[in-house]
Amino acid sequence: MNFWQELRTVPNMLSTLRLLLVPVFLILILNHQNWQAVVVLAIASITDYLDGYFARRFKQVTRLGQLLDPAADRLYIFATLIGLTLVGYIPAWLAIVIISRDLLMLIVYPILASHGYGPLPVHYLGKAGTFALLYAFPLLLIAAAFPNIAMVVLPVAWAFALWGVGLYWWAGFVYLLQVRNIVKSGV
């Protein structure tokens, strides 16, 4: 299946839609249109679930999809972190801790390529960390959009955020160990 055929699968069209919504989401959050940003984030979350479901259910797992899905997740995380930080909903240290992990992973890709590997498969810890972060961000936005429920929503949002950071970094260390083993084996 070539690139254009892969792009026309339902899962990849959903991932593409998710990617196209990233700038829309960022513009909304930077303009303090919080509930609209929550709606876009909810749509993105639904498409994230559906693209994986359809890919597995209808055997439409493609290499393009394996690249698009995590790229969309990372872009949403990055855009949300930047937006939430710039409008003052989260402290900068949280954005720095999460983005630092992704920067560390970017350094690893050329090492893998030099040993004949592309990106390694996503580890379940990384999926769990991403899942927690993708729950934390809308909850933080909901707390900002609806201050009368913030006392209830913020503790849950921060619990998801902190668990997400921990799992995200744990997955990063697992990934680094895998890369070290590849390099050590001389493959």
Number of C-alpha atoms within 10 A of each C-alpha: 8 8 10 9 10 18 19 12 18 16 28 26 17 25 28 18 16 26 19 13 17 21 13 14 24 22 14 17 23 17 12 17 16 21 18 16 24 21 13 20 24 15 15 25 18 13 20 20 14 16 23 19 15 17 17 12 10 11 9 18 19 19 11 15 23 15 13 21 21 16 15 21 22 15 15 24 20 18 18 25 22 20 22 23 18 14 13 10 14 17 13 14 10 15 19 14 13 20 17 13 17 17 10 13 16 12 10 16 15 14 16 18 11 11 14 10 14 12 16 11 8 12 13 11 19 21 17 16 24 22 19 22 26 23 21 24 23 22 22 23 27 20 22 20 18 12 13 10 12 18 10 11 19 19 15 15 23 18 15 21 25 16 17 25 22 17 22 24 19 16 21 19 15 14 21 15 12 13 20 15 12 16 14 9 9 8 11
